[in-house]
Amino acid sequence: MNTKPDLPADAAPRSHNREAAISTDLIEFRMAWWFKLYVFGVSTMCLLTGCEPQQEKSKYWCQKAIRVSCNGKRIKIS
């Protein structure tokens, strides 16, 4: 009994050589030199006064301090 499916005479077994798509994008995150000092200062003042920092101001300075680039082109963080 033949268990292989019947193939036409001109059909040869095909190998499936698929090339994997490799992404070569470079995403780079950098932090301004003063950002650690800013966070330390805000944290210290929060501990001393017992107050919470203003989120709008903190977000503004975080966006200024953290820089993102993709393949050398700057991306704005929103």
Secondary structure by P-SEA (a helix, b strand, c coil): ccccccccccccccccccccccccbbbbbbbccaaaaaaaaaaaaaaaccccccaaaaaaaaaacbbbbcccbbbbcc
